Amino acid sequence: MGYKLFGVVMFAAAITSIIGSAYTSISFLKSMLPKVAAHENGWIIGFIVLSTSYSSPSASQ
């Protein structure tokens, strides 16, 4: 039971970290690029998809 709870907590922390970093990164870009500001939600979703779909070569072994 403890391992499953630990896994859920770690998963929640990882998802929160990804969403927070995406929002922060796009907020910085939006202040410099008007096109990013016009389509902020799409950029955030794209950043999340890109960051979660990447796997390093060492992780796939």
Helices and strands as residue ranges (DSSP letters): H 2-32, H 34-38, H 40-53
